[in-house]
Amino acid sequence: MPDKRDESAWLTTASLTVLAAVAIAIVLRYTSKVMIPFVLAVFVVSLVSPILDFQVLRLKFPRPIAVLVTFLFVIVIIVVLCLGVTQVIQTIVTTVYEYSASLADLTTKAFEKMGEWGEEFNQDRIVSDLRNRIPALVTTTLSTVFGLLWDVTLVLIMVIFLLAGRNPHVVRSGVYAHMDHQIRRYIAIKVAVSALTGILIWGSLKLIDLELAALFGMLAFVLNFIPNIGSVISTLLPIPIAAAQFQSPWPIIFVVAVPGTIQMIVGNVLEPKVMGERLNLHPITVLLALSFWGLLWGVAGMFLAVPLTGILRIILMQFETLRPIGNLLIGELPPSWGRPDRSGINDKAGQKSARNNPSFTEKIIVVDKGENL
């Protein structure tokens, strides 16, 4: 039987851990306006820090010059993205009223068809609301974009200070080095895979001359950072535009089938092969992480959910008491939840568990001997 003192200590530790997690969540929610840009800046610095280290260690640049060059590189990337977003916004603004009329005509035809089936609607009112709300939606989107510009500025300010405080001559090891390597690898591969997905989707939609194809390619690139949900959303987004432009079923089927196939091949075949071990999180953990961080930080939290949860797991694995929670995030149940084989740990799973946790194996053997007496 387990020692009551050990069980009491475990329950006390678990209770304190839950209370600490709730307190941290409240603080993160309250400080989201500052913490979101800070976390983004940390990820950006983690991604571009090899450029800074290479300049200082290999090219022998003075550190201030290397920091400036690295920061200019970050600014160039952001400017290119902003120019692309600006071009897409201009296209939307110039075509919004045209698509408002097209969607209104499509809605009118749909109501006429429903009227033949005996369904009655206030057609004029619904069509009028549809015409009026689409430009208002664009205006709201533009205001959101201007708000994002301020957030980008704040991120850039934090990036320059984080780069200035980095010392390339310091050899990093241990937990920090492991987290830095894992997150950098995840972000770099995710950016490359998302860019490939966006280009392929843009090219496929351009084949049928779908207007705003560049917008949907960019949205596919951005939404691909949200696991599972983002790819589904980016696949369904072109449907209203295709329906308004072509008013035929075949192009609508095309804009769903082809981008959906691209998402499946890249996401389920190419990305796992390139990513390798990744952050080693269970799919259920990813879904719960999306819900949790989305609740705390909204859309930004959903983008950051996977790397933040990966960092949390790496930290949990450094503490013996919290290690079962870290294993639970990758889908491994605590050994005490199952009954090991009495004949010894001969199977592969048992050998792996014995290597990972020899103290537990010894404890089970002692218990078995006691029961056999």
LOZA-942210 format. One record per atom (N, C-alpha, C, CB): x, y, z. Coordinates in steps of 0.2 Angstrom, whole numbers, plus 5000, padded with zeros to 4 digits. Each point is the difference from the previous one (the first is absolute). Glycine has a CB too. Layout:
% LOZA-942210
XYZ/...
***
This chain:
% LOZA-942210
500449945000/499650065000/500450065000/499149945006/500750114991/500450074999/500050035007/499750014988/500950025014/500150045006/499550065000/501249965001/498450045005/499650065000/500350075000/499249925007/501450084996/500450065000/500250024993/500449985011/499849974985/500250024993/499350024996/501049925001/498550055000/499450014997/499750075002/499749884999/500450145007/499850075003/500550054997/499549955010/501150034989/500550054997/499850014993/500949975008/499049984988/499850004993/499450054999/500549884998/499050115006/499350045000/500250075001/499349905003/501150115002/500250075002/500350034994/500149975012/500450004985/500450034994/499550014994/501049945004/498550014995/499650014995/499550065001/500149884998/499750135008/499550055001/500450075000/499449935008/501250074994/500450074999/500150014993/500549985011/499749974985/500150014993/499450024996/500849915001/498650075001/499450024997/499950085002/499549885000/500550135006/500050075002/500550054997/499549965011/501150024988/500550044997/499850014993/500949955008/498949994988/499850014993/499450054999/500449884999/499150125006/499450044999/500350075001/499249925005/501250105000/500350065002/500450034994/500049975012/500449984985/500450024994/499550024994/501049935004/498550034995/499550014994/499750075001/499849884999/500050145007/499750065002/500550064998/499249955009/501450044993/500550054999/500150014992/500649985011/499549974986/500150004993/499450034996/500749905001/498750095001/499450034998/500050085001/499449895001/500850135005/500050075002/500550034996/499549975011/501150004988/500650044997/500049984992/500650005011/498949984986/500049974993/500350064995/499149925003/500750144998/500250054996/500850015000/498950065002/501449925003/500750015000/500449934999/499950095008/499849864994/500349935000/499949974993/499749985012/499850034984/500049984993/500550034996/498849985001/501350084999/500650034996/500749975002/499350104998/500749905009/500749975003/500149934997/499950085010/499649884991/500149934998/500249994992/499249965009/500450084987/500250014993/500750024999/498850024997/501450035006/500750025000/500549955002/499650125002/500249845003/500549955002/500149954994/499750025012/499749964985/500049954995/500450034994/498949955004/501050114994/500350034994/500850005002/499050074997/501249955009/500750005001/500349935000/499850105007/499849854996/500249934999/500149984993/499449985011/500250044985/500149984993/500650044996/498749985000/501450085002/500550044996/500750005004/499150074995/500949905011/500650015004/500649964996/499350015011/500649944986/500649974996/500350054995/499549895001/500150154996/500350054996/500550055004/499050004992/500850025014/500450045004/500649975002/499050065004/500949874998/500649965003/500549994994/499349955009/500550044985/500449994994/500450064999/499249924995/500550145005/500450064999/500550015005/499050054994/500949945012/500550025006/500549945000/499150065006/500749884993/500549955002/500449984993/499349955009/500450054986/500349984993/500350064996/499349905000/500350155000/500250064996/500450055004/499049984992/501050015014/500350055005/499850075000/501049934998/498350085000/499750065001/500050035007/499349974989/500750095012/499950035007/499249985001/500950094999/499049905008/499349985002/499550054998/500549945009/499650134992/499550054998/499950004993/500450075009/500149924986/499849994993/499649944999/501150064997/499149885006/499649944999/499350015002/501149935001/498850105005/499350015002/499650044995/500449995012/499950074985/499750044996/499849964993/500650105005/499949864993/499949964994/499449955001/501250024996/498849955009/499549955002/499350035000/500849935006/499250134998/499450045001/499750024993/500450045011/500149994984/499750024994/499849944996/500850095000/499449855001/499849944996/499349995003/501149954999/498750055007/499449995003/499550064997/500549955011/499750114989/499650054997/499849994993/500550085008/500049904988/499949984993/499549954999/501150034997/498949925007/499549944999/499350035002/500949915003/499150135002/499350035002/499750054995/500449985012/500150064985/499850044995/499749974994/500950085004/499449864994/499849964994/499349975002/501249974997/498750015009/499349975002/499550065000/500649915006/499650154996/499550055000/499850034993/500550035011/500049974985/499950014993/499549964997/501150054999/499049885002/499549954998/499350015002/501049924999/499050095008/499350025003/499750064997/500449945011/500050114988/499750064997/499849994993/500850075007/499549894989/499849994993/499349965001/501250004996/498849955008/499449965001/499450055002/500749905003/499450145002/499550055002/499850044995/500550005011/499950034985/499850044994/499649964995/501050075002/499149874997/499649964996/499349995002/501149944996/498950055011/499449995003/499550065000/500549925008/499850144993/499750065000/499750024993/500750045010/499749944985/499750024993/499549954998/501150054998/498949895005/499549954997/499449995005/500949954994/499150085012/499549985005/499350024998/500950025009/499050034988/499350024997/499849964995/500250115003/500249874993/499949954994/499749935003/500950064992/499549925013/499849935003/499450015004/501249975000/498750095003/499450015004/499449994995/500650085008/499449954986/499549994995/499949934998/500250124996/500449855003/499949934998/499749955005/501050024993/499249995013/499749965005/499350025002/501149995005/498750074994/499350025000/499649964995/500350115005/500049894989/499649974994/500049935001/500450084992/500149895011/500049935001/499549985006/501249994996/498750055009/499649995005/499250014998/500950055008/499050004987/499450014997/499849934996/500250134999/500249844997/499949944997/499849955005/500750044990/499749955015/499949955005/499350015003/501249995002/498650075000/499350015003/499549984995/500550095007/499649934986/499549984995/499949935000/500350104994/500349865006/499949935000/499749975006/501050004993/499150035013/499749985006/499250025000/501150015006/498850044990/499350025000/499649954996/500350125000/500049854995/499749954996/499949935004/500550054990/499949955015/499949945005/499550015006/501149974997/498650105003/499550015005/500350045006/499449904996/501250125004/500350045005/500050074998/500749915003/499150135002/499950074999/500550045005/498849994997/501550065000/500550045004/499950084998/500849905001/499450145004/500050074998/500650024996/499450035011/500549954983/500650004995/500350074999/499549914994/500250145006/500350074999/500450025006/499050034992/500749965014/500450025006/500649965001/498950035005/501149904993/500649965001/500550024995/499449915004/500450114990/500550024995/500350065001/499449944992/500250115011/500250075002/500549995005/498950054997/501049915008/500549995006/500649974997/499149995008/500949974988/500649974997/500450054996/499449894999/500350154997/500450054997/500350055005/499249994990/500550035015/500250055005/500649975004/498950065000/501049885002/500549975005/500749984997/499049965006/501050034988/500749984997/500450055000/499549924993/500450155005/500450055001/500250025007/499650044989/499949955015/500250015007/500549955003/498850055002/501149894996/500549955002/500750024997/499149915000/500950114994/500750024998/500350065004/499649974988/500050085014/500250055004/500249985007/499250074994/500549885009/500249975006/500749974999/498849985004/501349984991/500649974998/500650055000/499349914994/500550145002/500650055000/500250035007/499550034988/500049985016/500150035007/500449955004/499050074999/500949865000/500449955003/500750004997/498949935002/501250084992/500650004997/500550065003/499549954989/500250115012/500350065003/500249985007/499450084992/500249885012/500149985006/500649965000/498850015004/501349944991/500549965000/500750034999/499249914996/500750155000/500650044999/500450025006/499550034989/500149995016/500250025006/500449945004/499150095001/500549854999/500349945003/500749994997/498849965002/501250044991/500649994996/500650045003/499349964990/500550115010/500550055003/500349985007/499450094993/500149895011/500249985007/500549945000/498950055004/500949904991/500449945000/500750024997/499049934998/501150114997/500650024998/500450045005/499550014989/500250035015/500450035006/500349955004/499250105000/500449855002/500249945005/500649964996/498950005006/501049994988/500549964996/500750045000/499149954993/500950115006/500750045000/500349995007/499650084991/500049935014/500349995007/500249935002/499350105003/500349854994/500249935002/500749984996/498849975002/501250064991/500649994997/500650035003/499349994989/500650075013/500650045003/500249965006/499650114996/500049865008/500249975006/500249934999/499250065006/500949914988/500249934999/500850014999/498949964994/501449995009/500749995000/500249944996/500250065011/500049944982/500149944996/500649965003/499650064990/500949975014/500549965003/499849965006/500850094996/498649915006/499849965006/499849934997/499750105007/500649854996/499849934997/499449985005/501249974996/498250025001/499449985003/499949935000/499550114997/500349865009/499949935001/499449995004/501249984998/498649955003/499549995005/499350014997/500850025009/498750004995/499350014999/499950054995/499749965011/500750104990/499950064995/500249984993/500250085010/500449894990/500249984993/499549954996/501250025004/498649935000/499549954997/499450044998/500449915008/499350144996/499450034998/500150054994/499650005012/501050034988/500250044995/500049964993/500650085008/499749874992/500149954994/499349984998/501249975004/498450005000/499449984998/499550054997/500249915009/499850154995/499550054997/500350034994/499750025012/500949994987/500350024994/499949964994/500950065007/499249874994/499949954995/499250004998/501049935005/498650075000/499350004999/499850064996/499849945010/500450124992/499850064996/500250014993/500050065011/500749924988/500350004994/499649964995/501150025005/498849914997/499749954996/499350024998/500749915005/498950125001/499350024999/500050064995/499749965012/500750094988/500050054995/500149984993/500550075009/500049884990/500249974994/499449964997/501250005003/498549965001/499449964998/499450044999/500449915006/499550144998/499450054999/500150044993/499850005013/500850024986/500150044994/499949964994/500850075006/499449864994/499949964994/499349995000/501149945002/498550055003/499349995000/499650064997/500149925010/500150144992/499750064997/500150014993/500250055011/500549934986/500150014993/499649954996/501250045003/498849904999/499649954997/499350014999/500849925004/498950115002/499350014999/499950064996/499849965012/500650094988/499950064996/500149984993/500550075009/500049894989/500049974993/499449974998/501349995001/498549965003/499449964998/499450054999/500449905006/499550154998/499450044999/500150054994/499849995013/500850024986/500250054994/499849964994/500950065006/499149874994/499949964994/499350014997/500849925004/498750095000/499350024998/499950075000/499749895005/500850154996/499950085000/499550025005/500250004988/499949975018/499650025006/500350075002/499749885004/499950174997/500250065002/500150005008/499450064991/501149985011/500249995007/500449945002/499150075003/501249904991/500449945002/500650015004/499649954989/500750115010/500650015004/499850015008/500550064990/498949975011/499750005007/499949945003/499450104997/500449854999/499849935003/500749965001/498950004995/501650025001/500649975001/500450025006/500149994988/499850085013/500350035006/499749975006/500350114994/499049895006/499649975006/500249935001/499150084997/501049884998/500249935001/500750005003/499449964990/501150095009/500650005003/499950025007/500650034989/499050025013/499950025007/499749955004/500050124996/499449855001/499649965004/500349935001/499050064996/501549925000/500449945001/500349995007/500150004987/500150065016/500350005006/499549985006/500850094996/498649915002/499549975005/499949934998/499450115002/500849845002/499949934999/499349984999/501149985006/498849974989/499349974999/499550054998/500349925009/499550134995/499550044998/500250054995/499649995011/501050044988/500150054995/500049974993/500750055009/499549894990/500049974993/499250004998/501149945002/498550045002/499349994999/499750074998/499949905007/500250154997/499850074999/500250024993/500050025012/500749984987/500350024993/499749974994/501050035007/498849904994/499749974995/499350024998/500749905003/498950125002/499350024999/499950074998/499749915008/500850134994/499950084999/499950024992/500850015010/499549954985/499950034993/499349984998/501249994998/498449975005/499349984998/499650064998/500149895007/499850164997/499550054998/500250044994/499750015012/501050004988/500250044994/500049964994/500850065007/499349884993/499949954994/499350004998/500949935003/498650075002/499350004998/499850064997/499849925010/500450144993/499850064997/500350024993/500050045012/500649934987/500450014994/499749964994/501050045006/499049894995/499849964995/499349985000/501249955001/498550045005/499349985000/499949934996/499650125001/500849845000/500049934997/500349955005/500150054989/499749895012/500249965005/500749974999/498949975001/501450034993/500649974999/500650045002/499549944990/500550125009/500650045003/499950005008/500050074990/499449935013/500049995007/500349945003/498950074999/500949874997/500349945002/500850004999/498949944997/501350094998/500750014999/500450035006/499850004988/499950065014/500350045005/500049975007/499750104994/499949855007/500049965006/500449944999/498950045003/501149924992/500349944999/500850014999/498949954995/501350095001/500750014999/500450035006/499750014987/500150045015/500350035006/500049955006/499750114996/499749855005/500049955005/500449954999/498950035001/501249954993/500549944999/500750035001/499349954991/500950115007/500650035002/500250005007/499950074990/499649955014/500050015007/500249935003/499250105000/500449854998/500149935002/500749974999/498849984999/501450034995/500749974998/500550045004/499649974988/500450095012/500550045003/500049995008/500050094990/499449915012/499950005008/500149935003/499350094999/500549864997/500049935003/500649964997/498850015001/501550014993/500649964997/500650035001/499249954992/500850115005/500750044999/500250035007/499750034988/499850005015/500350035007/500249965005/499250084997/500449865004/500349955005/500749974998/498849985003/501350014991/500749984998/500550055001/499449924991/500550145007/500550055001/500150025007/499750044989/499749965015/500150035007/500349945004/499050074998/500949875000/500349955005/499749995006/501150024995/499249995011/499849995006/499550065002/501049945004/499150114993/499650065002/500050025008/499349984990/500150045012/500050015007/499749945004/499950134998/499949824998/499849945003/499450015005/501249965000/498350074998/499450015003/499449964997/500450125003/499249855002/499549964998/499450054996/500249915010/499550064985/499550044997/499450035005/500249934990/499650035015/499650035005/500350065003/499449885001/501250115001/500450055003/500050074996/500749915006/499450084988/500050064995/499350035000/500849944993/498650025007/499450035000/499850045006/499649914992/500650065014/499950035006/500450065001/499849895005/500850114992/500550065000/499750054996/501049935002/498750064993/499750054995/499450035004/500349944990/499350025014/499450035003/500350045006/499349904997/501250085007/500250035006/500350074998/500249895006/500350114989/500450064999/499550054996/501149935000/498450044996/499550044997/499650045005/500049924990/499850045015/499650035005/500450065004/499449895001/501350105000/500450055003/500150064996/500549915007/499850074987/500350064995/499650004994/501149985005/498349994994/499750014993/500349964995/499650115004/500449934990/500349974994/500749995000/499150054993/501350005010/500750005001/500249945004/500050125000/499649865005/500149945005/500049944996/499550065009/500049944986/500049944996/500649994995/498750015000/501650044998/500650004996/500649975004/499550104993/500549925013/500549995005/499949945004/500350125000/499149844999/499949955005/500549945000/498850034998/501349954996/500549944999/500750015003/499349974990/501050095008/500750015003/500050015007/500350044989/499250005013/500050015008/499849935004/499650124997/500049845000/499949945003/500649955000/498850014997/501650004997/500649965000/500550025005/499849994988/500350085013/500450025005/499849985007/500250104993/499149905008/499849985007/500249935001/499050084999/500949884996/500249935001/500749995002/499149974992/501350065004/500850005001/500150025008/500350024987/499450035015/500150025007/499749955005/500050124996/499549855003/499749955004/500449945001/498950044997/501549944997/500449945000/500650015004/499549974989/500750095014/500650015004/499849995007/500450084992/499049915010/499849995007/499749935001/499850125002/500549845002/499849935001/499250005002/501249975004/498650075000/499350005003/499550024994/500450035011/499850014984/499650034995/500149964993/500050115006/500549844994/500149964994/499449964998/501250005003/498449975001/499449974997/499550044996/500149935010/499950144992/499650054996/500350014994/499650055010/501149954990/500350014993/499949944996/500850085005/499349864997/499849944996/499350004998/500949945006/498750094998/499349994998/499850054994/499749985012/500750074987/499950054994/500249964994/500350105007/500149854993/500249964994/499649945000/501250055000/498349945004/499649944999/500249945004/499750044989/500849975016/500349945004/499650015007/501149994993/498649955008/499650005007/500549995005/499049964995/500950065011/500549995006/500049925001/499850115006/500849864996/500049935000/499549975006/501250014996/498750035009/499549985005/499349994998/500850055008/499049974986/499450004997/499849934997/500050124998/500649845001/499949934997/500449955004/499950054989/500049895010/500349945004/500549974995/499049985007/501750034995/500549974996/500049925000/500750105002/499649874993/500049934999/500449975006/500050014988/499849945015/500349975006/500649964998/498949995006/501149994988/500649964998/500650044999/499249924995/500850145007/500650044999/499850054994/500849915004/499750134995/499850054995/500449984994/499950105008/499849864988/500349964994/499950034993/500049905007/499350134993/499850034994/500450074998/498949945002/501050084992/500450064998/499750065004/500249964989/499250055012/499750055004/500350005007/498950004993/501149945010/500350005007/500750025000/499149915003/501350074993/500750015000/500150084999/500349894995/499350145001/500050074999/499950045006/499749994988/499749985016/499850035006/500649995005/498849984998/501549965002/500549995005/500650054999/499649885001/500650134993/500550044998/499950085002/500349924991/499150105008/499850075002/499950015007/499450004989/500349955015/499950005007/500249945004/499050084997/501749915004/500249945003/499750005007/501050004993/499050055011/499750005007/499349975000/500750105003/498949924993/499349975000/500149924999/499550114995/500949875000/500149934999/500249965006/500350024988/500250015015/500249975007/499549995005/501150044997/498550015003/499450015005/499549944999/500250135001/499649864992/499549954998/500349935002/499650074991/501149925008/500249935001/500049995008/500850014990/499450045014/499949995007/499349985002/501050085002/498549964995/499349985002/499849934998/499850134999/500449854995/499849944998/500449945004/499950054989/500749965013/500349955005/499650005007/501150024994/498750045008/499650005006/499449965000/500550115002/499149904992/499449974999/500149924999/499550114995/501049875003/500149934999/500249965006/500450034989/499850015016/500249975007/499449975003/501050085001/
***
